Amino acid sequence: MKNLYLGLVHYPINNKKGDTVTTSVTNLDIHDIARSCKTFGVKKYFIVTPLKAQHQLVNRILGHWENDKNGSYNPDRQNALSIATLVDSVEDALSQIKEIEGVEPLLAVTGANFEKFSGEAKDLVKLGNESKRPCLLLFGTGWGLHDSVLEKSDFMLDPILGADAEGYNHLSVRSAVAIYLDRLNL
């Protein structure tokens, strides 16, 4: 899919009780999702959190790999992390994409527990191609994206379903990102 952007949302997120929370940014998510994004041609990977303490952590991690010494030690990681960007909100990410692309992006969302959805990855690719709009694909942390984000979406991707006979369906967000990006690579 051309002009694809990705966001890992840490707020607003649901917890298992249904409360709105802010989840913690993890080092593994920053690194592994950036690597998947770079591999599949994502233009920018947004890490979405309003917490200033989390901003300090993310900036320290990203800054570590921007350093010449560390970057030369592992240039592949430096290359992947070069597309990672920290923003306060989903709206900030949408605004940056509009500024880059000159047009309002499609907002697509994912979730393991969607009861209704717009279609599969191929349908999102078709919508993006027909509308000639960039796409911001959001992934939630915790127990999923808050309804306030889902309500703004243009497209809800079908959930990834496994083969467990008891219906177990709880992938790490890193795994879900890689699967969806592969499916969108048409």
C-alpha positions as CSV (number, residue, x, y, z in Angstrom):
1,M,0.0,0.0,0.0
2,K,1.4,3.4,-1.0
3,N,1.6,6.3,1.4
4,L,1.0,4.2,4.5
5,Y,1.7,5.6,7.9
6,L,1.4,3.7,11.2
7,G,0.6,4.7,14.7
8,L,1.0,2.8,18.0
9,V,-1.5,4.4,20.3
10,H,-0.9,4.6,24.1
11,Y,-3.8,7.0,24.8
12,P,-6.7,6.9,24.7
13,I,-6.8,3.2,25.4
14,N,-9.2,0.8,27.2
15,N,-8.0,-1.3,30.1
16,K,-9.6,-4.6,30.9
17,K,-12.3,-3.0,33.0
18,G,-13.2,-0.6,30.1
19,D,-11.7,2.5,31.7
20,T,-9.8,5.0,29.6
21,V,-6.1,4.8,30.4
22,T,-2.6,5.7,29.1
23,T,-0.4,2.6,28.6
24,S,3.4,2.5,28.9
25,V,5.7,2.7,25.9
26,T,8.0,-0.3,25.7
27,N,11.5,-0.5,24.2
28,L,10.6,-3.7,22.3
29,D,7.6,-2.0,20.6
30,I,9.7,0.9,19.5
31,H,12.4,-1.2,18.0
32,D,10.5,-4.1,16.6
33,I,7.6,-2.1,15.1
34,A,10.1,0.3,13.5
35,R,11.9,-2.6,11.9
36,S,8.6,-4.0,10.5
37,C,7.5,-0.6,9.3
38,K,10.8,0.0,7.5
39,T,10.7,-3.5,5.9
40,F,7.3,-2.9,4.5
41,G,7.8,0.7,3.3
42,V,5.8,2.6,5.9
43,K,6.5,6.3,5.5
44,K,6.4,7.2,9.2
45,Y,5.8,5.3,12.5
46,F,4.1,7.5,15.1
47,I,4.4,6.6,18.8
48,V,1.4,8.3,20.4
49,T,1.5,9.2,24.0
50,P,0.7,12.5,25.9
51,L,2.9,11.6,28.9
52,K,6.0,13.7,29.2
53,A,7.8,11.0,31.2
54,Q,7.2,8.7,28.3
55,H,8.4,11.3,25.9
56,Q,11.7,11.4,27.8
57,L,12.0,7.6,27.5
58,V,11.3,7.5,23.8
59,N,13.6,10.4,23.0
60,R,16.4,8.7,25.0
61,I,15.9,5.5,23.1
62,L,15.7,7.2,19.7
63,G,18.6,9.5,20.6
64,H,20.7,6.6,21.5
65,W,20.6,5.2,18.0
66,E,21.0,8.6,16.3
67,N,24.4,8.8,18.0
68,D,27.2,8.2,15.5
69,K,28.9,5.6,17.6
70,N,25.8,3.6,18.3
71,G,24.4,4.1,14.8
72,S,27.6,2.8,13.2
73,Y,27.5,-0.2,15.5
74,N,24.1,-1.1,14.3
75,P,23.2,0.9,11.1
76,D,20.1,-1.3,10.4
77,R,18.5,-0.3,13.7
78,Q,19.4,3.3,13.2
79,N,17.9,3.1,9.7
80,A,14.6,1.6,10.9
81,L,14.3,4.0,13.9
82,S,14.8,7.0,11.5
83,I,11.1,6.8,10.6
84,A,9.9,6.7,14.2
85,T,8.2,9.9,15.4
86,L,6.8,10.8,18.8
87,V,3.5,12.7,19.0
88,D,1.0,13.6,21.7
89,S,-2.1,12.5,20.0
90,V,-3.7,10.8,17.1
91,E,-4.8,14.2,15.9
92,D,-1.2,15.4,15.8
93,A,-0.3,12.4,13.7
94,L,-3.1,13.1,11.3
95,S,-2.1,16.7,11.1
96,Q,1.5,15.8,10.3
97,I,0.4,13.5,7.5
98,K,-1.9,16.1,6.0
99,E,1.0,18.6,6.0
100,I,3.3,16.1,4.3
101,E,0.8,14.8,1.8
102,G,-1.4,17.8,1.2
103,V,-4.6,15.8,1.7
104,E,-6.5,14.5,4.7
105,P,-5.5,10.8,5.3
106,L,-7.8,7.9,5.7
107,L,-7.9,6.7,9.3
108,A,-7.8,2.9,9.6
109,V,-8.0,1.0,12.9
110,T,-7.3,-2.5,14.1
111,G,-8.6,-4.5,17.0
112,A,-8.7,-8.1,18.1
113,N,-12.3,-7.9,19.5
114,F,-14.1,-5.9,16.7
115,E,-17.7,-7.2,16.3
116,K,-18.1,-5.3,13.1
117,F,-15.5,-4.3,10.6
118,S,-15.1,-2.7,7.1
119,G,-13.2,-5.4,5.4
120,E,-9.9,-7.1,4.9
121,A,-6.4,-5.7,4.0
122,K,-7.1,-5.9,0.3
123,D,-10.2,-3.8,0.7
124,L,-8.2,-1.1,2.6
125,V,-5.6,-1.1,-0.2
126,K,-8.3,-0.7,-2.8
127,L,-9.9,2.2,-0.9
128,G,-6.5,3.9,-0.5
129,N,-5.8,3.5,-4.2
130,E,-9.2,4.7,-5.4
131,S,-9.3,7.7,-3.0
132,K,-5.6,8.6,-3.7
133,R,-5.4,9.5,0.0
134,P,-2.6,8.4,2.4
135,C,-3.6,6.1,5.2
136,L,-2.8,6.2,8.9
137,L,-3.2,2.7,10.3
138,L,-3.6,2.6,14.1
139,F,-2.8,-0.1,16.6
140,G,-3.9,0.0,20.2
141,T,-2.1,-1.2,23.2
142,G,-3.7,-2.4,26.5
143,W,-7.1,-3.7,25.7
144,G,-7.6,-1.8,22.5
145,L,-8.3,1.6,21.1
146,H,-10.9,3.8,22.9
147,D,-14.3,4.3,21.2
148,S,-13.4,8.0,20.6
149,V,-10.7,6.8,18.2
150,L,-12.8,4.1,16.6
151,E,-15.7,6.6,15.9
152,K,-13.3,8.8,13.9
153,S,-12.1,5.9,11.7
154,D,-12.8,5.5,8.0
155,F,-12.0,1.8,8.0
156,M,-12.0,-1.0,10.6
157,L,-9.7,-3.9,9.6
158,D,-11.0,-7.3,10.2
159,P,-9.4,-9.0,13.3
160,I,-6.6,-11.5,12.9
161,L,-8.0,-14.9,13.8
162,G,-5.9,-17.8,14.8
163,A,-6.5,-21.5,14.8
164,D,-6.9,-22.2,18.5
165,A,-10.0,-24.4,19.1
166,E,-10.9,-22.4,22.3
167,G,-10.8,-19.1,20.4
168,Y,-7.6,-17.7,22.1
169,N,-6.8,-14.5,20.3
170,H,-4.2,-12.3,22.0
171,L,-1.2,-11.5,19.9
172,S,1.4,-9.0,20.9
173,V,1.0,-5.7,19.1
174,R,4.4,-6.3,17.5
175,S,3.2,-9.6,15.9
176,A,-0.1,-8.0,14.8
177,V,1.7,-5.1,13.1
178,A,3.9,-7.5,11.1
179,I,1.0,-9.6,10.0
180,Y,-1.1,-6.7,8.9
181,L,1.8,-5.0,7.1
182,D,2.4,-8.3,5.2
183,R,-1.3,-8.5,4.3
184,L,-1.2,-4.8,3.1
185,N,1.9,-5.5,0.9
186,L,-0.2,-6.3,-2.2
